[in-house]
C-alpha cells in the first residue's frame, strides 16, 4: 500500500496545476450543493488541500 501512496504523491507533485484545478472544481460543486451556506469553510479547505499537494498552490 505504501508504494501506491508514494506513486500518488509523486503524481500529485508532478501535476500540481491539474490537482489545484480539480480541487477548485470540487470546492465550487460543494459550494453550489450547499447553496453557498459554507463558502468560507469550503474555501479554507480547498486552500489547505492545495497547499498540501505538490509544490503548493499554483493558482494565480
mmCIF file of the N, C-alpha and C atoms, coordinates in Angstrom:
data_MODEL
# 
_entry.id   MODEL 
# 
loop_
_atom_site.group_PDB 
_atom_site.id 
_atom_site.type_symbol 
_atom_site.label_atom_id 
_atom_site.label_alt_id 
_atom_site.label_comp_id 
_atom_site.label_asym_id 
_atom_site.label_entity_id 
_atom_site.label_seq_id 
_atom_site.pdbx_PDB_ins_code 
_atom_site.Cartn_x 
_atom_site.Cartn_y 
_atom_site.Cartn_z 
_atom_site.occupancy 
_atom_site.B_iso_or_equiv 
_atom_site.pdbx_formal_charge 
_atom_site.auth_seq_id 
_atom_site.auth_comp_id 
_atom_site.auth_asym_id 
_atom_site.auth_atom_id 
_atom_site.pdbx_PDB_model_num 
ATOM 1   N N  . UNK A 1 1  ? 0.822   -1.197 0.000   1.00 0.00 ? 1  UNK A N  1 
ATOM 2   C CA . UNK A 1 1  ? 0.000   0.000  0.000   1.00 0.00 ? 1  UNK A CA 1 
ATOM 3   C C  . UNK A 1 1  ? 0.862   1.256  0.000   1.00 0.00 ? 1  UNK A C  1 
ATOM 4   N N  . UNK A 1 2  ? 1.974   1.246  0.696   1.00 0.00 ? 2  UNK A N  1 
ATOM 5   C CA . UNK A 1 2  ? 2.813   2.446  0.756   1.00 0.00 ? 2  UNK A CA 1 
ATOM 6   C C  . UNK A 1 2  ? 3.383   2.782  -0.612  1.00 0.00 ? 2  UNK A C  1 
ATOM 7   N N  . UNK A 1 3  ? 3.627   1.764  -1.465  1.00 0.00 ? 3  UNK A N  1 
ATOM 8   C CA . UNK A 1 3  ? 4.099   2.025  -2.820  1.00 0.00 ? 3  UNK A CA 1 
ATOM 9   C C  . UNK A 1 3  ? 3.050   2.817  -3.596  1.00 0.00 ? 3  UNK A C  1 
ATOM 10  N N  . UNK A 1 4  ? 1.791   2.446  -3.413  1.00 0.00 ? 4  UNK A N  1 
ATOM 11  C CA . UNK A 1 4  ? 0.697   3.172  -4.059  1.00 0.00 ? 4  UNK A CA 1 
ATOM 12  C C  . UNK A 1 4  ? 0.658   4.629  -3.595  1.00 0.00 ? 4  UNK A C  1 
ATOM 13  N N  . UNK A 1 5  ? 0.779   4.850  -2.309  1.00 0.00 ? 5  UNK A N  1 
ATOM 14  C CA . UNK A 1 5  ? 0.750   6.211  -1.773  1.00 0.00 ? 5  UNK A CA 1 
ATOM 15  C C  . UNK A 1 5  ? 1.928   7.025  -2.278  1.00 0.00 ? 5  UNK A C  1 
ATOM 16  N N  . UNK A 1 6  ? 3.099   6.417  -2.349  1.00 0.00 ? 6  UNK A N  1 
ATOM 17  C CA . UNK A 1 6  ? 4.270   7.126  -2.869  1.00 0.00 ? 6  UNK A CA 1 
ATOM 18  C C  . UNK A 1 6  ? 4.071   7.511  -4.324  1.00 0.00 ? 6  UNK A C  1 
ATOM 19  N N  . UNK A 1 7  ? 3.493   6.614  -5.096  1.00 0.00 ? 7  UNK A N  1 
ATOM 20  C CA . UNK A 1 7  ? 3.213   6.925  -6.507  1.00 0.00 ? 7  UNK A CA 1 
ATOM 21  C C  . UNK A 1 7  ? 2.192   8.054  -6.623  1.00 0.00 ? 7  UNK A C  1 
ATOM 22  N N  . UNK A 1 8  ? 1.165   8.008  -5.792  1.00 0.00 ? 8  UNK A N  1 
ATOM 23  C CA . UNK A 1 8  ? 0.135   9.053  -5.820  1.00 0.00 ? 8  UNK A CA 1 
ATOM 24  C C  . UNK A 1 8  ? 0.729   10.409 -5.449  1.00 0.00 ? 8  UNK A C  1 
ATOM 25  N N  . UNK A 1 9  ? 1.587   10.433 -4.436  1.00 0.00 ? 9  UNK A N  1 
ATOM 26  C CA . UNK A 1 9  ? 2.237   11.696 -4.043  1.00 0.00 ? 9  UNK A CA 1 
ATOM 27  C C  . UNK A 1 9  ? 3.129   12.214 -5.154  1.00 0.00 ? 9  UNK A C  1 
ATOM 28  N N  . UNK A 1 10 ? 3.874   11.313 -5.795  1.00 0.00 ? 10 UNK A N  1 
ATOM 29  C CA . UNK A 1 10 ? 4.749   11.708 -6.897  1.00 0.00 ? 10 UNK A CA 1 
ATOM 30  C C  . UNK A 1 10 ? 3.938   12.284 -8.050  1.00 0.00 ? 10 UNK A C  1 
ATOM 31  N N  . UNK A 1 11 ? 2.831   11.639 -8.364  1.00 0.00 ? 11 UNK A N  1 
ATOM 32  C CA . UNK A 1 11 ? 1.958   12.114 -9.437  1.00 0.00 ? 11 UNK A CA 1 
ATOM 33  C C  . UNK A 1 11 ? 1.394   13.493 -9.101  1.00 0.00 ? 11 UNK A C  1 
ATOM 34  N N  . UNK A 1 12 ? 0.963   13.680 -7.871  1.00 0.00 ? 12 UNK A N  1 
ATOM 35  C CA . UNK A 1 12 ? 0.434   14.985 -7.449  1.00 0.00 ? 12 UNK A CA 1 
ATOM 36  C C  . UNK A 1 12 ? 1.520   16.051 -7.515  1.00 0.00 ? 12 UNK A C  1 
ATOM 37  N N  . UNK A 1 13 ? 2.749   15.699 -7.164  1.00 0.00 ? 13 UNK A N  1 
ATOM 38  C CA . UNK A 1 13 ? 3.857   16.650 -7.243  1.00 0.00 ? 13 UNK A CA 1 
ATOM 39  C C  . UNK A 1 13 ? 4.118   17.083 -8.679  1.00 0.00 ? 13 UNK A C  1 
ATOM 40  N N  . UNK A 1 14 ? 4.062   16.139 -9.589  1.00 0.00 ? 14 UNK A N  1 
ATOM 41  C CA . UNK A 1 14 ? 4.377   16.444 -10.988 1.00 0.00 ? 14 UNK A CA 1 
ATOM 42  C C  . UNK A 1 14 ? 3.251   17.171 -11.704 1.00 0.00 ? 14 UNK A C  1 
ATOM 43  N N  . UNK A 1 15 ? 2.040   17.060 -11.205 1.00 0.00 ? 15 UNK A N  1 
ATOM 44  C CA . UNK A 1 15 ? 0.883   17.657 -11.880 1.00 0.00 ? 15 UNK A CA 1 
ATOM 45  C C  . UNK A 1 15 ? 0.102   18.556 -10.931 1.00 0.00 ? 15 UNK A C  1 
ATOM 46  N N  . UNK A 1 16 ? 0.804   19.367 -10.180 1.00 0.00 ? 16 UNK A N  1 
ATOM 47  C CA . UNK A 1 16 ? 0.175   20.215 -9.161  1.00 0.00 ? 16 UNK A CA 1 
ATOM 48  C C  . UNK A 1 16 ? -0.874  21.149 -9.758  1.00 0.00 ? 16 UNK A C  1 
ATOM 49  N N  . UNK A 1 17 ? -0.615  21.671 -10.953 1.00 0.00 ? 17 UNK A N  1 
ATOM 50  C CA . UNK A 1 17 ? -1.574  22.589 -11.552 1.00 0.00 ? 17 UNK A CA 1 
ATOM 51  C C  . UNK A 1 17 ? -2.916  21.905 -11.806 1.00 0.00 ? 17 UNK A C  1 
ATOM 52  N N  . UNK A 1 18 ? -2.884  20.668 -12.278 1.00 0.00 ? 18 UNK A N  1 
ATOM 53  C CA . UNK A 1 18 ? -4.125  19.935 -12.530 1.00 0.00 ? 18 UNK A CA 1 
ATOM 54  C C  . UNK A 1 18 ? -4.825  19.556 -11.218 1.00 0.00 ? 18 UNK A C  1 
ATOM 55  N N  . UNK A 1 19 ? -4.052  19.217 -10.210 1.00 0.00 ? 19 UNK A N  1 
ATOM 56  C CA . UNK A 1 19 ? -4.626  18.892 -8.898  1.00 0.00 ? 19 UNK A CA 1 
ATOM 57  C C  . UNK A 1 19 ? -5.315  20.133 -8.334  1.00 0.00 ? 19 UNK A C  1 
ATOM 58  N N  . UNK A 1 20 ? -4.660  21.298 -8.443  1.00 0.00 ? 20 UNK A N  1 
ATOM 59  C CA . UNK A 1 20 ? -5.266  22.536 -7.956  1.00 0.00 ? 20 UNK A CA 1 
ATOM 60  C C  . UNK A 1 20 ? -6.564  22.852 -8.688  1.00 0.00 ? 20 UNK A C  1 
ATOM 61  N N  . UNK A 1 21 ? -6.587  22.637 -10.003 1.00 0.00 ? 21 UNK A N  1 
ATOM 62  C CA . UNK A 1 21 ? -7.806  22.873 -10.779 1.00 0.00 ? 21 UNK A CA 1 
ATOM 63  C C  . UNK A 1 21 ? -8.928  21.942 -10.333 1.00 0.00 ? 21 UNK A C  1 
ATOM 64  N N  . UNK A 1 22 ? -8.602  20.684 -10.112 1.00 0.00 ? 22 UNK A N  1 
ATOM 65  C CA . UNK A 1 22 ? -9.612  19.717 -9.671  1.00 0.00 ? 22 UNK A CA 1 
ATOM 66  C C  . UNK A 1 22 ? -10.154 20.080 -8.294  1.00 0.00 ? 22 UNK A C  1 
ATOM 67  N N  . UNK A 1 23 ? -9.273  20.520 -7.399  1.00 0.00 ? 23 UNK A N  1 
ATOM 68  C CA . UNK A 1 23 ? -9.726  20.934 -6.068  1.00 0.00 ? 23 UNK A CA 1 
ATOM 69  C C  . UNK A 1 23 ? -10.631 22.158 -6.159  1.00 0.00 ? 23 UNK A C  1 
ATOM 70  N N  . UNK A 1 24 ? -10.293 23.097 -7.049  1.00 0.00 ? 24 UNK A N  1 
ATOM 71  C CA . UNK A 1 24 ? -11.154 24.271 -7.256  1.00 0.00 ? 24 UNK A CA 1 
ATOM 72  C C  . UNK A 1 24 ? -12.547 23.850 -7.712  1.00 0.00 ? 24 UNK A C  1 
ATOM 73  N N  . UNK A 1 25 ? -12.593 22.946 -8.682  1.00 0.00 ? 25 UNK A N  1 
ATOM 74  C CA . UNK A 1 25 ? -13.887 22.482 -9.199  1.00 0.00 ? 25 UNK A CA 1 
ATOM 75  C C  . UNK A 1 25 ? -14.686 21.754 -8.120  1.00 0.00 ? 25 UNK A C  1 
ATOM 76  N N  . UNK A 1 26 ? -14.007 20.940 -7.333  1.00 0.00 ? 26 UNK A N  1 
ATOM 77  C CA . UNK A 1 26 ? -14.690 20.232 -6.249  1.00 0.00 ? 26 UNK A CA 1 
ATOM 78  C C  . UNK A 1 26 ? -15.249 21.223 -5.232  1.00 0.00 ? 26 UNK A C  1 
ATOM 79  N N  . UNK A 1 27 ? -14.479 22.255 -4.927  1.00 0.00 ? 27 UNK A N  1 
ATOM 80  C CA . UNK A 1 27 ? -14.936 23.285 -3.999  1.00 0.00 ? 27 UNK A CA 1 
ATOM 81  C C  . UNK A 1 27 ? -16.137 24.038 -4.543  1.00 0.00 ? 27 UNK A C  1 
ATOM 82  N N  . UNK A 1 28 ? -16.110 24.340 -5.837  1.00 0.00 ? 28 UNK A N  1 
ATOM 83  C CA . UNK A 1 28 ? -17.239 25.031 -6.460  1.00 0.00 ? 28 UNK A CA 1 
ATOM 84  C C  . UNK A 1 28 ? -18.499 24.178 -6.395  1.00 0.00 ? 28 UNK A C  1 
ATOM 85  N N  . UNK A 1 29 ? -18.364 22.878 -6.648  1.00 0.00 ? 29 UNK A N  1 
ATOM 86  C CA . UNK A 1 29 ? -19.517 21.974 -6.582  1.00 0.00 ? 29 UNK A CA 1 
ATOM 87  C C  . UNK A 1 29 ? -20.060 21.866 -5.160  1.00 0.00 ? 29 UNK A C  1 
ATOM 88  N N  . UNK A 1 30 ? -19.161 21.769 -4.194  1.00 0.00 ? 30 UNK A N  1 
ATOM 89  C CA . UNK A 1 30 ? -19.597 21.693 -2.797  1.00 0.00 ? 30 UNK A CA 1 
ATOM 90  C C  . UNK A 1 30 ? -20.325 22.972 -2.402  1.00 0.00 ? 30 UNK A C  1 
ATOM 91  N N  . UNK A 1 31 ? -19.801 24.098 -2.839  1.00 0.00 ? 31 UNK A N  1 
ATOM 92  C CA . UNK A 1 31 ? -20.426 25.387 -2.528  1.00 0.00 ? 31 UNK A CA 1 
ATOM 93  C C  . UNK A 1 31 ? -21.806 25.477 -3.178  1.00 0.00 ? 31 UNK A C  1 
ATOM 94  N N  . UNK A 1 32 ? -21.886 25.026 -4.413  1.00 0.00 ? 32 UNK A N  1 
ATOM 95  C CA . UNK A 1 32 ? -23.159 25.045 -5.139  1.00 0.00 ? 32 UNK A CA 1 
ATOM 96  C C  . UNK A 1 32 ? -24.197 24.145 -4.454  1.00 0.00 ? 32 UNK A C  1 
ATOM 97  N N  . UNK A 1 33 ? -23.769 22.961 -4.044  1.00 0.00 ? 33 UNK A N  1 
ATOM 98  C CA . UNK A 1 33 ? -24.695 21.998 -3.438  1.00 0.00 ? 33 UNK A CA 1 
ATOM 99  C C  . UNK A 1 33 ? -25.147 22.409 -2.046  1.00 0.00 ? 33 UNK A C  1 
ATOM 100 N N  . UNK A 1 34 ? -24.352 23.233 -1.371  1.00 0.00 ? 34 UNK A N  1 
ATOM 101 C CA . UNK A 1 34 ? -24.758 23.705 -0.045  1.00 0.00 ? 34 UNK A CA 1 
ATOM 102 C C  . UNK A 1 34 ? -25.436 25.063 -0.128  1.00 0.00 ? 34 UNK A C  1 
ATOM 103 N N  . UNK A 1 35 ? -25.649 25.542 -1.339  1.00 0.00 ? 35 UNK A N  1 
ATOM 104 C CA . UNK A 1 35 ? -26.329 26.815 -1.516  1.00 0.00 ? 35 UNK A CA 1 
ATOM 105 C C  . UNK A 1 35 ? -25.517 28.002 -1.017  1.00 0.00 ? 35 UNK A C  1 
ATOM 106 N N  . UNK A 1 36 ? -24.207 27.849 -0.996  1.00 0.00 ? 36 UNK A N  1 
ATOM 107 C CA . UNK A 1 36 ? -23.332 28.943 -0.569  1.00 0.00 ? 36 UNK A CA 1 
ATOM 108 C C  . UNK A 1 36 ? -23.292 29.164 0.934   1.00 0.00 ? 36 UNK A C  1 
ATOM 109 N N  . UNK A 1 37 ? -23.928 28.284 1.695   1.00 0.00 ? 37 UNK A N  1 
ATOM 110 C CA . UNK A 1 37 ? -24.001 28.455 3.145   1.00 0.00 ? 37 UNK A CA 1 
ATOM 111 C C  . UNK A 1 37 ? -22.662 28.277 3.839   1.00 0.00 ? 37 UNK A C  1 
ATOM 112 N N  . UNK A 1 38 ? -21.756 27.538 3.204   1.00 0.00 ? 38 UNK A N  1 
ATOM 113 C CA . UNK A 1 38 ? -20.479 27.222 3.846   1.00 0.00 ? 38 UNK A CA 1 
ATOM 114 C C  . UNK A 1 38 ? -19.290 27.644 2.985   1.00 0.00 ? 38 UNK A C  1 
ATOM 115 N N  . UNK A 1 39 ? -19.456 28.709 2.223   1.00 0.00 ? 39 UNK A N  1 
ATOM 116 C CA . UNK A 1 39 ? -18.431 29.148 1.280   1.00 0.00 ? 39 UNK A CA 1 
ATOM 117 C C  . UNK A 1 39 ? -17.081 29.373 1.937   1.00 0.00 ? 39 UNK A C  1 
ATOM 118 N N  . UNK A 1 40 ? -17.077 30.034 3.065   1.00 0.00 ? 40 UNK A N  1 
ATOM 119 C CA . UNK A 1 40 ? -15.818 30.356 3.733   1.00 0.00 ? 40 UNK A CA 1 
ATOM 120 C C  . UNK A 1 40 ? -15.080 29.086 4.170   1.00 0.00 ? 40 UNK A C  1 
ATOM 121 N N  . UNK A 1 41 ? -15.809 28.149 4.744   1.00 0.00 ? 41 UNK A N  1 
ATOM 122 C CA . UNK A 1 41 ? -15.190 26.901 5.188   1.00 0.00 ? 41 UNK A CA 1 
ATOM 123 C C  . UNK A 1 41 ? -14.690 26.075 4.003   1.00 0.00 ? 41 UNK A C  1 
ATOM 124 N N  . UNK A 1 42 ? -15.463 26.047 2.931   1.00 0.00 ? 42 UNK A N  1 
ATOM 125 C CA . UNK A 1 42 ? -15.070 25.309 1.737   1.00 0.00 ? 42 UNK A CA 1 
ATOM 126 C C  . UNK A 1 42 ? -13.811 25.912 1.141   1.00 0.00 ? 42 UNK A C  1 
ATOM 127 N N  . UNK A 1 43 ? -13.761 27.239 1.056   1.00 0.00 ? 43 UNK A N  1 
ATOM 128 C CA . UNK A 1 43 ? -12.573 27.912 0.520   1.00 0.00 ? 43 UNK A CA 1 
ATOM 129 C C  . UNK A 1 43 ? -11.335 27.605 1.359   1.00 0.00 ? 43 UNK A C  1 
ATOM 130 N N  . UNK A 1 44 ? -11.495 27.609 2.670   1.00 0.00 ? 44 UNK A N  1 
ATOM 131 C CA . UNK A 1 44 ? -10.366 27.290 3.555   1.00 0.00 ? 44 UNK A CA 1 
ATOM 132 C C  . UNK A 1 44 ? -9.898  25.859 3.330   1.00 0.00 ? 44 UNK A C  1 
ATOM 133 N N  . UNK A 1 45 ? -10.833 24.939 3.172   1.00 0.00 ? 45 UNK A N  1 
ATOM 134 C CA . UNK A 1 45 ? -10.489 23.544 2.940   1.00 0.00 ? 45 UNK A CA 1 
ATOM 135 C C  . UNK A 1 45 ? -9.777  23.341 1.612   1.00 0.00 ? 45 UNK A C  1 
ATOM 136 N N  . UNK A 1 46 ? -10.269 23.996 0.574   1.00 0.00 ? 46 UNK A N  1 
ATOM 137 C CA . UNK A 1 46 ? -9.632  23.904 -0.742  1.00 0.00 ? 46 UNK A CA 1 
ATOM 138 C C  . UNK A 1 46 ? -8.218  24.476 -0.679  1.00 0.00 ? 46 UNK A C  1 
ATOM 139 N N  . UNK A 1 47 ? -8.075  25.631 -0.065  1.00 0.00 ? 47 UNK A N  1 
ATOM 140 C CA . UNK A 1 47 ? -6.749  26.249 0.058   1.00 0.00 ? 47 UNK A CA 1 
ATOM 141 C C  . UNK A 1 47 ? -5.779  25.352 0.822   1.00 0.00 ? 47 UNK A C  1 
ATOM 142 N N  . UNK A 1 48 ? -6.236  24.756 1.903   1.00 0.00 ? 48 UNK A N  1 
ATOM 143 C CA . UNK A 1 48 ? -5.384  23.871 2.701   1.00 0.00 ? 48 UNK A CA 1 
ATOM 144 C C  . UNK A 1 48 ? -4.978  22.648 1.885   1.00 0.00 ? 48 UNK A C  1 
ATOM 145 N N  . UNK A 1 49 ? -5.916  22.073 1.153   1.00 0.00 ? 49 UNK A N  1 
ATOM 146 C CA . UNK A 1 49 ? -5.608  20.901 0.335   1.00 0.00 ? 49 UNK A CA 1 
ATOM 147 C C  . UNK A 1 49 ? -4.616  21.255 -0.771  1.00 0.00 ? 49 UNK A C  1 
ATOM 148 N N  . UNK A 1 50 ? -4.790  22.411 -1.382  1.00 0.00 ? 50 UNK A N  1 
ATOM 149 C CA . UNK A 1 50 ? -3.882  22.822 -2.456  1.00 0.00 ? 50 UNK A CA 1 
ATOM 150 C C  . UNK A 1 50 ? -2.469  23.047 -1.934  1.00 0.00 ? 50 UNK A C  1 
ATOM 151 N N  . UNK A 1 51 ? -2.344  23.532 -0.740  1.00 0.00 ? 51 UNK A N  1 
ATOM 152 C CA . UNK A 1 51 ? -1.021  23.754 -0.167  1.00 0.00 ? 51 UNK A CA 1 
ATOM 153 C C  . UNK A 1 51 ? -0.325  22.449 0.202   1.00 0.00 ? 51 UNK A C  1 
ATOM 154 N N  . UNK A 1 52 ? -1.101  21.397 0.414   1.00 0.00 ? 52 UNK A N  1 
ATOM 155 C CA . UNK A 1 52 ? -0.519  20.101 0.811   1.00 0.00 ? 52 UNK A CA 1 
ATOM 156 C C  . UNK A 1 52 ? -0.144  19.247 -0.401  1.00 0.00 ? 52 UNK A C  1 
ATOM 157 N N  . UNK A 1 53 ? -0.560  19.633 -1.588  1.00 0.00 ? 53 UNK A N  1 
ATOM 158 C CA . UNK A 1 53 ? -0.245  18.851 -2.790  1.00 0.00 ? 53 UNK A CA 1 
ATOM 159 C C  . UNK A 1 53 ? 0.877   19.504 -3.560  1.00 0.00 ? 53 UNK A C  1 
ATOM 160 N N  . UNK A 1 54 ? 1.725   18.706 -4.136  1.00 0.00 ? 54 UNK A N  1 
ATOM 161 C CA . UNK A 1 54 ? 2.777   19.209 -4.994  1.00 0.00 ? 54 UNK A CA 1 
ATOM 162 C C  . UNK A 1 54 ? 3.644   20.255 -4.335  1.00 0.00 ? 54 UNK A C  1 
ATOM 163 N N  . UNK A 1 55 ? 3.973   21.264 -5.084  1.00 0.00 ? 55 UNK A N  1 
ATOM 164 C CA . UNK A 1 55 ? 4.852   22.327 -4.600  1.00 0.00 ? 55 UNK A CA 1 
ATOM 165 C C  . UNK A 1 55 ? 4.061   23.492 -4.019  1.00 0.00 ? 55 UNK A C  1 
ATOM 166 N N  . UNK A 1 56 ? 2.778   23.336 -3.833  1.00 0.00 ? 56 UNK A N  1 
ATOM 167 C CA . UNK A 1 56 ? 1.961   24.411 -3.261  1.00 0.00 ? 56 UNK A CA 1 
ATOM 168 C C  . UNK A 1 56 ? 0.922   24.893 -4.234  1.00 0.00 ? 56 UNK A C  1 
ATOM 169 N N  . UNK A 1 57 ? 0.206   25.882 -3.851  1.00 0.00 ? 57 UNK A N  1 
ATOM 170 C CA . UNK A 1 57 ? -0.873  26.424 -4.642  1.00 0.00 ? 57 UNK A CA 1 
ATOM 171 C C  . UNK A 1 57 ? -0.332  27.074 -5.914  1.00 0.00 ? 57 UNK A C  1 
ATOM 172 N N  . UNK A 1 58 ? -0.798  26.637 -7.084  1.00 0.00 ? 58 UNK A N  1 
ATOM 173 C CA . UNK A 1 58 ? -0.317  27.198 -8.338  1.00 0.00 ? 58 UNK A CA 1 
ATOM 174 C C  . UNK A 1 58 ? -1.310  28.175 -8.971  1.00 0.00 ? 58 UNK A C  1 
ATOM 175 N N  . UNK A 1 59 ? -2.386  28.454 -8.268  1.00 0.00 ? 59 UNK A N  1 
ATOM 176 C CA . UNK A 1 59 ? -3.342  29.413 -8.821  1.00 0.00 ? 59 UNK A CA 1 
ATOM 177 C C  . UNK A 1 59 ? -2.724  30.803 -8.825  1.00 0.00 ? 59 UNK A C  1 
ATOM 178 N N  . UNK A 1 60 ? -3.047  31.590 -9.862  1.00 0.00 ? 60 UNK A N  1 
ATOM 179 C CA . UNK A 1 60 ? -2.506  32.967 -9.893  1.00 0.00 ? 60 UNK A CA 1 
ATOM 180 C C  . UNK A 1 60 ? -3.061  33.842 -8.798  1.00 0.00 ? 60 UNK A C  1 
# 
